[in-house]
Amino acid sequence: MTQTRILIVDDEAEAGEILTLRLKRRGMLPVWTPSGEAALSHVREHPVDVVLLDMKMPGMDGIEVLRHLRRDHPDITVIMLSGHADMQTAATGLELGAFSYQLKPVDLDDLCHKIEDACRQKALENGGG
């Protein structure tokens, strides 16, 4: 099985770097970017399976990034992450096609299960199994 390519989008460097290290230890291929703009630039150049997308960022927020990803890269699965319980943002993100909405700090086991679920669903949608 190929390693899951994950893009972490979070303006908090420490959070992004820690999550990157923890996912690497789980056998995944994570890359961290500090902004929505950097994330969109990254996905234009590199294949990504799952985006872990912070919702509250300066400049381009998570919902705006999600809109761009759905339009330009509909094959990428997006898992929204937020440090704030905002049901309106969660509902909007899910309506736009995000796979799930997770509150930070996220439990690593739960997050890994969500990533695995997302990859399984994508394989089923693509006719794999």
Secondary structure, 3 states (H helix, E strand, C coil): CCCCEEEEECCCHHHHHHHHHHHHHCCCEEEEECCHHHHHHHHHHCCCCEEEEECCCCCCCHHHHHHHHHHHCCCCEEEEEECCCCHHHHHHHHHCCCCEEEECCCCHHHHHHHHHHHHHHHHHHCCCC
